[in-house]
Amino acid sequence: MADAVKSPLEMFYLKEREAPDQVYLRQPHNLEWREYTWREVADQVRRIASFLRAKDYPTGSRIAIWSSNSKDWPI
């Protein structure tokens, strides 16, 4: 099966292609809910990945998240 999805990241990008404007997640913000689409989140993922690649960390480096509970954790 050549088209089989192999990783969570591939599944994520597949969903972005299939339903880019569908809501991916909701996050409380200033006593209201903010919605984020697959397209918006995928854009954030790509920007974060580009930033990390530009830092030229060695292969296998571990990157930590220091943050309050937020939508940014899974992104």
MISEKE-71065 format. One line per 8 residues: number of its first residue (from 1); their letters; for each residue z, y, x of N, C-alpha, C. Coordinates in nm, 2 decimals. Last residue first. Layout:
NUM	a	Z:Y:X:Z:Y:X:Z:Y:X | ...;
! end
This chain:
75	ipwdksns	1.93:2.18:0.15:1.81:2.24:0.20:1.81:2.23:0.35 | 2.19:2.10:0.09:2.08:2.00:0.09:1.95:2.05:0.14 | 2.32:2.35:0.15:2.36:2.23:0.22:2.24:2.13:0.21 | 2.24:2.57:-0.01:2.19:2.56:0.12:2.22:2.43:0.19 | 2.39:2.58:-0.24:2.26:2.51:-0.25:2.20:2.49:-0.11 | 2.73:2.53:-0.14:2.62:2.61:-0.16:2.49:2.52:-0.18 | 3.05:2.58:-0.02:2.97:2.49:-0.10:2.85:2.57:-0.16 | 3.03:2.76:0.29:3.10:2.72:0.17:3.00:2.64:0.09;
67	swiairsg	2.95:2.63:0.62:2.92:2.71:0.50:3.02:2.67:0.39 | 2.80:2.51:0.88:2.93:2.57:0.85:2.91:2.67:0.74 | 2.63:2.23:0.99:2.64:2.34:0.89:2.78:2.38:0.87 | 2.49:2.13:1.31:2.60:2.14:1.21:2.58:2.25:1.11 | 2.27:1.92:1.46:2.29:2.05:1.41:2.39:2.05:1.30 | 2.22:1.74:1.76:2.28:1.74:1.62:2.31:1.89:1.59 | 1.93:1.62:1.92:2.04:1.72:1.91:2.09:1.71:1.77 | 1.70:1.47:1.95:1.83:1.40:1.92:1.95:1.49:1.91;
59	tpydkarl	1.54:1.67:2.19:1.53:1.57:2.09:1.66:1.49:2.07 | 1.69:2.00:2.25:1.65:1.87:2.29:1.64:1.77:2.18 | 1.57:2.29:2.09:1.68:2.20:2.11:1.62:2.06:2.16 | 1.41:2.52:2.04:1.37:2.42:2.15:1.49:2.33:2.19 | 1.40:2.71:1.86:1.52:2.71:1.94:1.50:2.61:2.06 | 1.19:2.65:1.70:1.17:2.76:1.80:1.29:2.77:1.89 | 1.29:2.45:1.54:1.20:2.41:1.64:1.18:2.52:1.75 | 1.45:2.62:1.37:1.52:2.52:1.46:1.42:2.47:1.57;
51	fsairrvq	1.25:2.77:1.24:1.35:2.84:1.32:1.42:2.74:1.42 | 1.11:2.56:1.11:1.04:2.64:1.21:1.14:2.72:1.30 | 1.32:2.48:0.93:1.26:2.39:1.03:1.19:2.46:1.14 | 1.34:2.71:0.78:1.46:2.66:0.86:1.41:2.57:0.97 | 1.08:2.72:0.66:1.13:2.83:0.74:1.25:2.79:0.83 | 1.08:2.48:0.52:0.98:2.50:0.62:1.03:2.61:0.72 | 1.29:2.52:0.33:1.29:2.41:0.43:1.20:2.43:0.54 | 1.18:2.74:0.19:1.30:2.76:0.27:1.32:2.64:0.37;
43	daverwty	0.97:2.61:0.07:0.94:2.72:0.16:1.06:2.75:0.25 | 1.11:2.43:-0.09:1.02:2.38:0.02:0.99:2.49:0.12 | 1.22:2.61:-0.27:1.31:2.53:-0.18:1.23:2.48:-0.06 | 1.00:2.71:-0.40:1.09:2.80:-0.33:1.17:2.72:-0.23 | 0.88:2.47:-0.51:0.81:2.55:-0.42:0.90:2.64:-0.33 | 1.08:2.38:-0.68:1.05:2.30:-0.57:0.97:2.38:-0.47 | 1.29:2.67:-0.77:1.18:2.58:-0.79:1.16:2.49:-0.66 | 1.61:2.76:-0.87:1.52:2.75:-0.76:1.41:2.64:-0.78;
35	erwelnhp	1.80:2.98:-1.06:1.72:2.86:-1.06:1.63:2.87:-0.93 | 2.13:3.08:-1.10:2.01:3.11:-1.04:1.93:2.98:-1.02 | 2.36:3.17:-1.35:2.29:3.06:-1.28:2.16:3.11:-1.22 | 2.63:3.40:-1.30:2.51:3.36:-1.36:2.45:3.24:-1.28 | 2.84:3.50:-1.14:2.87:3.46:-1.28:2.75:3.43:-1.36 | 2.70:3.53:-0.89:2.75:3.65:-0.96:2.77:3.61:-1.11 | 2.56:3.22:-0.92:2.55:3.34:-0.84:2.59:3.46:-0.92 | 2.52:2.87:-0.91:2.59:2.99:-0.96:2.58:3.10:-0.87;
27	qrlyvqdp	2.20:2.72:-0.90:2.32:2.76:-0.82:2.39:2.87:-0.89 | 1.99:2.44:-0.96:2.05:2.56:-1.01:2.18:2.59:-0.93 | 1.68:2.30:-0.85:1.82:2.30:-0.86:1.87:2.44:-0.92 | 1.41:2.28:-0.93:1.46:2.18:-0.84:1.62:2.18:-0.85 | 1.19:2.35:-1.19:1.32:2.38:-1.13:1.37:2.26:-1.06 | 0.84:2.36:-1.11:0.96:2.30:-1.19:1.09:2.33:-1.12 | 0.64:2.44:-0.96:0.71:2.55:-1.03:0.82:2.49:-1.12 | 0.53:2.21:-0.84:0.58:2.32:-0.76:0.67:2.42:-0.83;
19	aereklyf	0.48:1.92:-0.88:0.55:2.01:-0.98:0.61:2.13:-0.91 | 0.34:1.79:-0.68:0.32:1.75:-0.82:0.38:1.85:-0.92 | 0.43:1.90:-0.44:0.29:1.91:-0.47:0.27:1.88:-0.62 | 0.71:1.85:-0.46:0.66:1.99:-0.45:0.51:2.00:-0.49 | 0.70:1.57:-0.45:0.74:1.64:-0.57:0.70:1.78:-0.57 | 0.62:1.54:-0.18:0.53:1.49:-0.29:0.57:1.56:-0.42 | 0.83:1.65:-0.05:0.71:1.72:-0.04:0.61:1.67:-0.15 | 1.02:1.44:-0.11:1.05:1.58:-0.14:0.92:1.66:-0.15;
11	melpskva	0.91:1.22:0.00:0.93:1.22:-0.14:0.95:1.37:-0.19 | 0.93:1.29:0.27:0.79:1.27:0.21:0.80:1.28:0.06 | 1.21:1.30:0.29:1.13:1.42:0.31:0.99:1.41:0.25 | 1.27:1.03:0.25:1.32:1.13:0.15:1.24:1.26:0.17 | 0.98:0.82:0.33:1.10:0.89:0.37:1.15:0.99:0.26 | 0.74:0.70:0.24:0.83:0.63:0.34:0.96:0.70:0.36 | 0.53:0.61:-0.03:0.62:0.72:0.03:0.72:0.65:0.12 | 0.22:0.46:0.00:0.36:0.45:-0.03:0.44:0.56:0.04;
3	dam	-0.05:0.44:0.03:0.00:0.57:-0.02:0.15:0.56:-0.04 | -0.12:0.18:0.12:-0.13:0.29:0.21:-0.07:0.42:0.16 | 0.00:-0.12:0.08:0.00:0.00:0.00:0.00:0.12:0.09;
! end
